[in-house]
Amino acid sequence: MKLIKSELRKFFTTKTWIWLLIGCVVLALVQASLMLSFAGTVDDRTGRPVFPPVDSPELQKLVLAAPASATIFIAILGVIGMTAEYRHKTMAPTFLVSPHRWQVVLAKLVTYLLLGVAYAVVAAVFVVGLAWIWIAAAGGDFTLAGDNGKVLAGAAIAAALYGIIGVSVGALARNQIGAVSGLLAYMFVIEPILRAIPATGDVYRMLPGGAASALYTYAQVGDRNTDLLSPVGGGLLLAAYAAVLALVGYLVSTRREVS
């Protein structure tokens, strides 16, 4: 517990956390606003709906998945939380204060898992407020019952697990710029390309991004087949990725020479 408190103290010492939190909230609100703005629109070429009507349960599920944008921000925070120790040469003193290296690594994993939930909750509060006001103004009824609550819970679980993934990637790479750049390239370039290509669609659903999407995807846009795992299956797969990466990161960081 002392190590977790120490990690939280380090976390709130700089302003990085608040800028990433603002980015997380802004991205979630922009995503939700766009969906609400285009609610009920129809493709002129096919006559099929692009987005469900503003008062439909399907649109609410899509909008409430917006807090999942916390995954990328908490993953970056996890990377920074680990690599900053190497970048600023504080890892050696940290290990000297706590000679059991596994405790240090575990404290970081637990800390950023909790922070992942916190970021998703903050983003969810803003998105729920926006959706409630927007849908009520359009004459619809907004609710958090049923699958809507599951969507928010799935987004929080995904963000928490990506906190572990971020710390693990930082433990493996050590170089902060390289780790963050590689993570962004993977999440925003490699996985979207694999998802867009029909031949690799089955590959994407088994990757971390596909597993995370399965946690909070309860509605489809138009006739697009998301072809994802079930929410439970996606959650278990993402947890397995997080656990394996955490184990590998632990083994590497505790056996590596630190200067």
N, C-alpha and C positions, 0 to 999 in steps of 0.2 A: 504493500500500500504506500509506503514511503517513496518508492521508486515511481509509482504512478503519479503521486502528488508532485514529484520532481518533474516528471514529463509534462504535466499540465502547467507547471510554473514556467517551464521553458517555452511551452506553446503560446502562452499569453504574454510573454516578454516582448516579442516583436509584433509588428503590425501586419505581418503576412496573413495571419489567420482571419483578420477582419476584412481584408481586401478580397480574399478568396471566398469568404462568406457572402460578401456583397455580390461578387460575381455569380455565386451559386444562386442567390435569390433572384438577381436580375435575369439570368438565363432561364430560370424556371418560370418567371412571370412573362417573359417574352414568348416562350414556347406556349404557355397557356393562353396568352392573349391572341396569338396567331390562330390557334385552334378555335377559340371562341369567335374571332372575327370572321373566319371562313365557314362557320357552322351553317349547314344547310345548302352550301354551294353545290352545283351540279356541273359535271364535265360536259361542255357543249358538244363534243364530238361523239361521246358514247351515251350521254343522258343518264349516266350513273352518278350517284352522290359522291362527292369528294370527301365531305365530312358530314356526319349525321346532323340533324336539326339541333338547335341550341337547347331545346327542352327535352332531348332524348337521353335515356340512361347511358347509351353507348358513348355519347360525347363527354359525359361527366367522367367516365372511366379514362378516356383518352387524356382529358385535361388533368386529372388527378395523378397521372403518371409523370407529370412535369417535374416534381421534386426529385425524380431519379437523376436529374442533372447533377445532384450532389456527388454522384459516384466519381466523376472525373476530378472534382475539386478535392474531395477527401483522399483520393488516391495520390494526388500531387502533394497534399499535406503529409501523407504517410511517407512518401519518398523524401521530402524535405526534412521531416523529423528524424529520419535515420541518416541521410547523407550529410546533414549539417554537422553532425558529430565528427565525421571524417574531414569535412571541408574546413572546420574551424579548430581542428586538432584537439577536440575535447573528449574523444572516445577513450583515449588512454587513461585520463584522469577518472572518467566515469567507471571504467573497468577496475581501476585501482580502489575506488571508493566501494564498489560492489564487486568483489572478486569472482562471484558466481555469475558468469556472463549470461547464462540462460535467464537469470532474473531480469537483467537489463532488457534483453530482447523481448521477453514476455511482457514486461511493463509497457514497452512501446506498442506491442501488438494490441494489448487490452486498451490502452489509452486511445489509439486511433480507431479502434472498433467503436468505442463509446462516442468519440467525436463524430464518426460517420453517422451514427444515429442522430446526434444533436444537429448536425448540418441538415440532414433530411427533414427533421421535425421543423426547424426554422423555415426552410423552404416550403414545407407543406402548409404551415400556418398562413403564409402570404398567398399561396396558390388557392387554398380553400377560401380565404377572404375574397379574393378576386372572383373566383367562380361563383360564390354565393351571391355577391352583389350583381354580377353580370347576368346570371341566369334568372335571378329574381326580377331584375329590371325588364327582362324579355318575357316575363310571365310564366316562367317555368318553376319547378320545385327542385331545390337542391337537397341532396341527402348524403350522409356518410354511412348509411346502412348498406348491408349486403356486400356486393363485390367492390363498392367504392372504398370501403374501409380496408379491404384486402389489398387494393392497389396501393394505398398509402403505406400500409405495413410492408408490402413487398419492396417499395422504393427505399424504405428505411433499412431493411435487411440487406439489400444490394449495396447501399452506401456503406454500411458497417463492414461488410465483407471486403469491399474495395479498400477500406482503410488498412486491413490486414495485408492485402495484396500490395498496396503502396509501400508499406514498411518493408515487406519482403523483397520487393524490387530494389529498394534503396540499399538493403543489406547485401544484395548480390552485386549491384553495380558500383556502389560507393561514390562514383562521380555524379554530382548533383545534376549538372546540366545534361549529361548523357542519359541519366536515368529518366529525367522528366521528358526530354525530347523523345526518347525511345517509347515511353509510355503513351505520350500524345500521338505519336506516329502510329502506334499499334491500334489505339482506340478510335482514332479519327480517320485513319487511312486504310490500314490493312483489313480490319474487321468490316467496315462498310463496303469495301471492294468485294470481299468474299460474300457478303450478304446480297450484293447487287447482281452477282453472276449466278444464274440459275443452276449451273453445274456444281457450284460450291455451296449452295444453300444448306445442304445437310451438314456441311462442315461447320458453317457459322453457328448453327443451333447448338453445337457441342462446345463452342468456344466460350470464354468468360462473358463476353458481351451478349451472346445469345442466351446464355443461362440467366444473366441478370435481367434481360428483357422479358424472359418468361415469368419472372417474379411479379411484374406489374403490368403485363399486357393481358387485358381481359376483353378487349374489343378490337375489331378489325376496321380498317379504313376502306370503304367501298368494297370491292371484291378482292382486295389484296389478301393473299393467304400468308400469314406470318410464319406458319410452319415451325412453331417453337415447341419446346418441351412443356409439360404441365408446370404450373407454378411450384409444386412440391419438387418435381424432378429438377427444374431449373435451380431452385434454392439449394438442393443437395449437391448438384454438380458444382455450383459456384462455391459452396462451402468446401468441397473437396479440392478445388483449385486453390483456395485460400490456405487450406491446411497444408497441402503439399508445398506450396511456395514458402509458407512460414517455416516448415521443417527444413527445407533446403537453405533458406536464408539464415536460419539459426545455425545449421551445421557449418555454413561458410563463415559467418561472422564470428563464431566462437572459436574457430580453428585458425583464423587468419591473423597474421602478425599485425599489430597496431602500433603506430609511432605517434 
